[in-house]
Amino acid sequence: MVKNKKITIPLCEEENKDDEKLKEVLMLLKTDSEISKLSETFKILGDPTRLKIISSLLLKELCVCELSGLLKISVSAISHQLRLLRSVRLVKHRRNGKMIYYSLDDKHIENIINEGQRHIEEV
């Protein structure tokens, strides 16, 4: 918290002498809006079904029917999950005639999943 240009940290036993460090951190912190969007993305990724969909799309572009068969989940449930994933720009779609194919929105999603995988595989 900022108080008269002096930053105090509630749990510190003595006044913080490194105000410049805390001012720098305060200036670099993401906005509440940015934090909210990031939090929403991680909430969406926190669901096992959506993670299975993302993991499948890491490997190949797939349609709803293919995802349904692959994951043994109803077409309706897959469609619902894909809508959520699209709402936070994790997946995108393209139409080919009557078919709609889904893929990851960009390379960042692949990086997030791969980093998470590496993290859980660490000893």
Buried (B, 14 or more C-beta within 10 A) or exposed (E): EEEEEEBEEEEEEEEEEEBEEBBEEEEEEEEEEEEEEEEEBEEBBEBEBBBBBBEBBBEEBBBBEBBBEBBEBEEEBBEEBBEBBBEBEBBBBEEEEEEBBBBBBEEEBBEBBEEEEEEEEEE
